[in-house]
């Protein structure tokens, strides 16, 4: 089904539980007219939007991103921000002159961007320049989970148990399956930008649509407050497993020129680390600052 818009572009849902492709939209030459409302409505409906065959520079990426919020966050790992445009964050396994040029692990665990800050990201935008290929197969996909659909599918007794609960989020939490975390190697400037922890609702309400969604994640959530540790861990592990069921997941296989944007209040995501040099991966990301979750 094609979503009708007032503009020349079309929004075509993917054959997946979430996500849609936006056709006929050039991010480097934004269309005239009231396209922003149509894109925001499509983003709220589909959670993830894919723009293919884009060719944009940093300025064009920043210009597009700022339509969704005037303030873009600069990631705490400033060593991987572009010097001239620090709002553009580099994710890459490429090594130049003995130095990693980007965040090499590509966040290979379920999370919501900057959920460990007081104002987590509203929208994230990721642009692929190089993708790893081996034996003709594209590697390094990104998985997205629809956390609103997961919430509404929860058993009634679990929803009742979670009502009004809050959870703690910690940037330095050791990530599942990681040998080491970049957050264990932060410099003093980076550390000074982060609080020891923040507290957010376990179930958050979308500021625009009013939808409820599961907000905890295995990357940064450490506990549910006012609950015995064993019970907190049991409930968190239940929510993690429930949310990553295939009925809530879209796996995006990247191609050079893909731009993918997603709503962090309605999704979780993870990178899949099934590649290594000499297979190169290079993506740029912007993150639009959000509001305090409620």
N, C-alpha and C positions, 0 to 999 in steps of 0.2 A: 504494500500500500504506500502511495506517495502522499506526503503531507503537503497540502496546498498552502502556498504563501503568497504574499502580495508582491514578491520579488521574482526575479528570473531564475533563481536557484531552486533546487528541489531537495527535499529531505527524504531519503529512502531507508526505511528500517532494515537492519541487518537480519539475517536468518539466525538469530541468537536471542537469548533472554533480554538483552539490552543492547543499545548502540544503534547508530544510524550513520549513513554516509550522506554528506552534503555535496551535491553535484552542482557545477556551474558557479562556484564561488571562488574568486581569486583573492587570497589574503593580501597579496601585494598590491592589488588595485581594487580597493573596497568598493562595492556597488553603491550607486546613489539610492536614496529612498530610505524607508524605515525598516531596514533589515535587522537591526539589533533585536527588536522585540520578537521577530520570528525565530531568530537563532536562540534567544533565551528560552522561548517556549519549547523549542525542539530539544534543547539541552535538559530542561526540567522533565520532559516527557521520556527521553531516551537515555538520559544520564551521561552518555558518551557520544561525541560527534567526531566523525572522521572526514578530513579534507584530503583528497589525494592529489598528487602531481603538483605540489606547491613549490615555488622557488622564491624564497623570501630572505631578506637580510635581517640583521639585528634590529634595525630601525623599524622595519615593517612589522616584525614580530611584536615589538614593544607597542607600536601604535595600535595594532589589533587587540592586544591583551588589555590595554587601558580602556577599551570600550566596556569591559566587564568590571571595572573598578579602577578608580584613579590612582590607587596606591598599589604598587607591585612590591612584594616582599623580596628582600635580598637574603638568600639562604645563609644560615649560620656557618656553613662550610665555605667561607669566603675564598679559600684557596682555589676553588673550582668555579668561581664567578668570572665572567669575562671582564678584563680590566677596564675597558672603555664603556661597557654596558653591564654593570654588576647585577642588574636584575635578570640577566640571562645566565642560567646555570648550566654547566656542561656535564653531561653524563657520558662517560667513555672509558674503554679499556686501553686506549692508545697511549703509548709511551713515546715522548719526544725528548731528546737530550737527557735521557735517564729519569724523566719526571712524568708522573701520571698527569694527563691534561684534564681529566675529569673524574667524577665519582665512579669508581670502577665497579662497585657491586651492584649498581643500578637498582638499589632498594629491593633486594630479592627476598622480600617478606611482606605480608599483608599490612597495609597501613593507609592512613589518610594524611595528605601532605600537611606538615607543620601542625599536626594535632597536639604536639607537645608544647605549643605556645598558647598564649592567652587568646589570640585571634587566629585560629587555623585558616588555611587557604580556602577561599571561596571556589575558585576555578584554577585548574592547572592546564597548561598548554605545552605539548611536547612535539618537537619538530625533528624528524629523522633525516640525517644527511648521509650516514653510512650504516648499513646493516650487515651483520655477519652471515655468511653463506658457506656451507660445507656440503660437498657432493650434490650441489643443486638445491639443497634444502635451506630455507631461511631460518636462522636461529634467533634467539633473544626476543621472544614475544613478550607482551605485557598482558596480564590478566586483570580483568575488572569484575567486581562483584556488586550487584544491586542490593545495597543494604536496606533500602526501603522495602523492597519486595520481600527480603528476608525477615524484616520486622513483622510485616503483616501476616507472614506465614507461621510465625512462632505460635506454639500452643498457648492457650489463654492463661494457663497457670504460670508460665514463664513470664509473659507480659506483666502479669500482676506482681510477680516477684521483683521485676525490674523497675516498676513504676516509682519515679522519684529518686532512683539510685544515682549516685555519682561515682566516677572512677578517677584514679590517678594516672597521669601520663608523664613519662620520664624519657627525655631524649637519649640518655646514655644506657637505656636498657639493652642488655645483650640480645641480639636478634636471633630468631630461630634458624639453625643451620649455618650460621656464619662463623667462620674461623676467627674473624676479628671485625670490629666495627670502626668506621671512620670516626665515629664520635669518641672512640677511645684515644684518638690522636689529635684532638682539637687543641689549637693554640689558645693562649690566654685571651686574646681578643674574641675568639669564637665563644669560648666558655662564658665570657662576661655577658654575652647577648642572650643567654638562656637562663631561665629560672631552674631551681633544683627540680621542681615538678609543677604541674598544673592540674586542676581538677575540672572535669567536664561531665555532663550528663552521660550515662550509659546509653540512653535513648535520647537522641536530639531531635529537635523540630526544625524543619527547613524554614529559613527566614522568609522565603517568598511563597512557597506552595503550602506550607503547614504540614507537609508529610512528615511522618516519624520514621526514623531509621536507626539501625544499630551503629553506634559510633566507636565502640571499643575495638581494638585491633592488637594482634600479637606482636607487632613491631614496637609499640610504645606504651601500651597499657600494662600497669603493674599490679593493680588491685582494685576491687570494688570496695568503697569505703563503708564503714560501720557493718562489717561482715567478717566472720571468722576467716582466717587465711585459707584454710582448707576448702571452705564453702565458696569463697571468692574464686579460687583457682578452678574449682569444679565448674562453676557457672561460666567463667570466662572461656574455658576450654570448650564447653558446650556451645557457646555463641560463636567461637571461631570456627568450629567444625560445621555448625549449622549454616553459617554464612557462605562458606566455600563449596556448598553443594553445586553440582553442574547446572541445576535449574536456575541459578542466580548468576552464572559466570559467562562472560564474553572474553575470548582470547584474541587479542589483536596481533596479527602477523605483519610486521613492518615492511615497508618498501621505501626506498629513498624518495623524499618529497612528501611523505605522509605527515600531516599535522593532526594530532588527536587532542581534543580538549574534553575535560570531564568535570563533573560537579562533585567536590569533595564532601559535601553534606549528604550525598545520596549514594556514594560508592566507596569501596576500598579498592586498592590495586596493588600489584606486585610485578616486579620484573622477573623473568625466568633466566637463570644463569647457566644456560646449556651451551655456552660458547667460550672460546679462549683464543688469544693470539696464536696464529696470525689472522684469525677472523676478527676484523675490526668493527667496532660499534661506536657511533658518534651521534648524539642527540642533544638538542638544546631545549631548555625548559624555562618557562616563566610561571610565576605563581601569583595570583591575584589575592590580595589580602582580604580576609573575610571578617566576620563579626564574632563576638563572644557567643559560643553555643548555648542554647537554652532548651 
